[in-house]
Amino acid sequence: MKKIQISPSILSADFSQLGNEIKRLEKSGADMIHVDVMDGHFVPNLTIGPPVIKALKKHSSILFDVHLMISPVHEYIEAYSNAGADIITIHPEATKDLKSSILKIKELKKKVGISLNPETKIDVILNFLDQIDLVLIMSVNPGFGGQKFMPEVLIKIKELKKIQKEKKLNFDIEIDGGINFENSKTAIEAGANILVSGTTVFKSNNGDIKKNIELLKSK
């Protein structure tokens, strides 16, 4: 079984102290940094672009897990790669040609992630599972932090895990949306090995990030 990893979402960090917040996450045992990129078009919110990621990368020695909620995504892949993204995750709905976008990320020597919204079926990515490094299952509708976890997506994780085993594939299964100390256990049991969490990591236990990361990892 893959090691459980925590990818804290900086969407819940103090934006006036982002460089320091990233250092704090690293010291507290975060496995990677989750960066939510939203364009106000594909999702109803605006966050950060390549210049901010480039500046933040200087403060980090761990992976930048960059989730692009932007459309059309294809023409922006290179800019986020150059800015310092290590994993680039895109949505099938945000590109005209998913195969072409996957190849572009690979050509840039980055890890490829594909994100599935709660209503998106696994069928959309079945033919690409042997070409990607990560499947990100959204357990909320993307666009805003602090939403309530949707337990029905756990069925999708179980299905993915079954396919992974049958086809002997090695992609990571990541889950993002409303992850807390209770549902993190069910997500891990279902087959997720990377948990994205913002509010729980930064706000629980009076902001004790180290404790919160350890609690999320424990089954």
C-alpha positions in Angstrom: 0.0 0.0 0.0 1.2 3.5 -0.8 2.3 5.8 1.9 -0.4 8.3 3.0 0.6 11.9 2.1 -0.9 15.2 3.0 -1.0 18.1 0.5 -2.2 21.2 2.5 -4.1 23.7 0.4 -2.7 27.2 0.7 -6.1 28.5 -0.1 -6.7 28.4 3.6 -3.3 30.0 4.5 -2.7 33.6 5.6 -2.2 35.2 2.1 -0.2 38.1 3.6 2.3 35.6 4.9 2.4 32.9 2.2 6.1 32.4 2.1 6.3 31.9 5.8 3.2 29.7 5.7 4.9 27.3 3.2 8.0 27.1 5.5 5.7 26.3 8.4 4.0 23.5 6.4 7.3 22.0 5.5 8.6 22.0 9.1 5.3 20.5 10.2 5.6 17.4 7.9 3.6 18.4 4.8 4.4 16.1 1.9 3.7 18.6 -0.8 2.0 22.0 -1.2 -1.4 22.1 -2.9 -2.0 25.2 -5.0 -5.5 25.9 -6.2 -5.5 27.9 -9.4 -9.0 29.3 -10.3 -9.8 31.7 -13.2 -13.3 33.0 -12.4 -14.4 31.3 -15.6 -14.1 27.5 -15.3 -15.0 28.0 -11.6 -16.6 31.0 -9.9 -13.5 32.3 -8.0 -10.2 33.9 -8.7 -6.9 32.9 -7.0 -3.3 33.0 -8.1 -1.2 32.9 -11.2 2.3 31.9 -12.4 4.2 34.9 -10.9 2.9 34.1 -7.4 3.8 30.4 -7.7 7.3 31.4 -9.0 7.8 33.6 -6.0 6.5 31.0 -3.5 8.6 28.2 -5.0 11.7 30.0 -3.7 10.5 29.3 -0.2 9.9 25.5 -0.8 11.9 22.4 -1.1 8.9 20.0 -1.5 6.7 19.3 -4.4 4.2 21.9 -5.7 0.9 20.1 -6.4 -0.8 22.6 -8.8 -4.5 22.1 -9.5 -5.5 24.1 -12.6 -9.2 25.0 -12.5 -8.9 27.1 -15.6 -10.3 26.9 -19.1 -9.0 26.6 -21.8 -6.2 25.0 -19.8 -3.9 23.8 -22.6 -2.3 27.1 -23.5 -1.5 27.8 -19.8 0.3 24.5 -19.0 3.7 25.7 -20.0 3.5 28.9 -17.9 2.6 27.0 -14.7 5.4 24.5 -15.5 7.9 27.3 -15.9 6.6 28.9 -12.6 7.6 25.8 -10.7 4.7 23.3 -10.7 5.9 19.7 -10.1 2.5 18.1 -10.5 0.1 19.7 -13.0 -3.5 18.6 -12.6 -6.1 19.5 -15.2 -9.9 18.8 -15.7 -11.0 16.9 -18.8 -13.8 19.5 -19.4 -11.2 22.3 -19.6 -9.3 21.1 -22.7 -10.4 20.4 -26.2 -8.0 17.4 -26.4 -7.1 15.6 -23.2 -4.5 13.4 -24.9 -2.7 16.4 -26.3 -2.7 18.2 -22.9 -1.4 15.1 -21.1 1.4 14.8 -23.7 2.3 18.5 -23.2 2.7 18.1 -19.4 4.8 15.0 -20.0 7.0 16.8 -22.5 7.7 19.5 -19.8 8.9 16.6 -17.5 6.1 17.2 -15.0 3.8 14.7 -13.3 0.4 14.5 -14.9 -2.8 14.7 -12.8 -6.4 14.5 -14.0 -9.2 15.8 -11.8 -12.7 14.5 -11.7 -15.5 16.7 -10.4 -18.2 15.0 -8.3 -20.5 14.5 -11.4 -17.7 13.5 -13.8 -17.6 9.7 -14.5 -14.4 7.6 -14.4 -15.2 6.6 -18.0 -13.8 9.9 -19.2 -10.3 9.0 -18.2 -10.3 5.2 -18.5 -8.2 5.2 -21.7 -5.6 7.5 -20.1 -5.0 5.8 -16.7 -1.7 4.2 -17.9 -0.4 7.6 -19.0 -1.0 9.7 -15.9 0.6 9.9 -12.4 -2.4 11.0 -10.3 -6.2 11.1 -10.3 -7.7 13.9 -8.1 -11.2 13.1 -7.0 -13.1 16.3 -6.0 -15.3 15.7 -2.9 -16.9 19.2 -3.3 -17.8 21.2 -6.3 -14.6 23.1 -7.2 -14.4 26.9 -6.7 -14.4 27.7 -3.0 -12.7 26.4 0.1 -14.6 25.4 3.3 -17.3 23.3 1.6 -18.9 20.2 3.0 -17.5 16.8 2.1 -19.6 14.7 -0.4 -19.3 11.1 0.8 -20.9 9.7 -2.4 -17.5 10.3 -4.2 -15.9 7.5 -2.2 -17.6 4.9 -4.5 -15.6 6.5 -7.3 -12.3 6.0 -5.4 -13.2 2.4 -4.7 -13.8 1.8 -8.4 -10.5 3.5 -9.3 -8.7 1.3 -6.8 -10.3 -1.8 -8.3 -9.3 -0.8 -11.8 -5.8 0.1 -10.6 -5.3 -3.4 -9.1 -6.8 -5.2 -12.1 -4.6 -3.4 -14.6 -1.5 -3.3 -12.3 -1.2 0.5 -12.6 0.6 2.8 -10.2 -1.1 6.2 -10.2 -1.8 8.1 -7.0 -5.4 8.7 -5.9 -5.8 12.1 -4.3 -9.0 13.6 -2.7 -9.8 17.2 -2.3 -12.8 18.9 -0.6 -14.0 19.2 3.0 -11.4 16.7 4.3 -11.4 16.6 8.1 -10.2 14.1 10.8 -13.4 11.9 10.4 -13.8 11.6 6.7 -10.0 11.3 6.1 -10.2 7.8 7.6 -13.0 6.7 5.2 -11.1 8.3 2.2 -8.0 6.3 3.1 -10.0 3.1 3.6 -11.6 3.7 0.1 -8.2 3.9 -1.5 -7.0 7.5 -1.4 -3.3 7.9 -0.6 -3.0 11.7 -0.9 -5.3 14.0 1.1 -5.7 17.7 0.3 -6.9 19.7 3.3 -6.9 23.4 3.9 -9.3 24.5 6.7 -8.5 21.4 8.9 -4.7 21.8 8.5 -4.6 25.5 9.2 -7.5 26.1 11.6 -8.0 23.0 13.8 -6.4 22.6 17.2 -5.6 26.3 17.4 -3.6 26.1 14.2 -1.2 23.4 15.3 -0.3 22.3 11.8 2.1 19.5 12.8 -0.6 17.9 15.0 -3.3 18.3 12.3 -1.1 16.7 9.6 -0.3 13.7 11.9 -4.0 13.3 12.8 -5.0 13.3 9.1 -2.4 10.6 8.3 -3.5 8.3 11.1 -6.1 5.7 10.3 
